[in-house]
Amino acid sequence: MNAKTVMIAAAAVLVASGAQAQIWDAPSFLPPRPGDDVGVYLTQPDGSEFGLQGIWRQGGNLNLGVRVGYVDFDLDDVLVAGAETWGALMSAGADFPVDVSWTLGLGAAFGDVTRLSVPFGLTIGRALVLSPVTLQVYGHPRLALVAVSSGNATDTRLDGFFDLGADVHLNEEWKVRLGFTLGGTDAFGIGLARRFGRGVAVR
């Protein structure tokens, strides 16, 4: 193996490892029934000092979410942006214990390297009424088609992620969101979201 091959292989490893924490939707903060809200979230992807994201979502006929954010890594400042959609597959009731929705997204993280990803999966959860609050707990397994670009080199692969999340509905207007991401990227986040527009029923 010559020196040029070694250098190319080392660069590829650095690109892949440096991009591991640069995922735009970690944590996803996406329960089966997201509702209509806008929120601000503090996040900490693996290897970062901190992150800050804003997420706007509208359900119903549109089912669209948009997020933008910033993540501070030791050697890199990363901007993230993406959009997502979802649709209900199953609703919790007497015959089925949980809500299930499919999810699909498209987004990117921009820093020393650019990481574009298309995650798709299922979000599965249940709302529990624990007076005076309602707790919505969920899991969000997903696969993501990921393309990492640095200079003229591009690496494409399929990554797996799993989110655990909880929405604490303090009242009809405000909720606290917690999220953990495990897999190709590890991350933790917490935020506060405010409902707007149409009424949302959480069951």
Buried (B, 14 or more C-beta within 10 A) or exposed (E): EEEEEEEEEEEBEEBBEBBBBBBBBBBBBBBBBBBBBBBEBEBBBBBBEEBBBBBBBBBEEEBBBBBBBBBEBEEBEBBBBBBBBBEEEBBBEEEEEBBBBBBBBBBBBBBBBBBBBBBBBBBBBBBEEEEEBBBBBBBBBBBBBBBBBBEEEEBEEEBEBBBBBBBBBEEEEBBBBBBBBBBBBBBBBBBBBEBBEEEBEBE
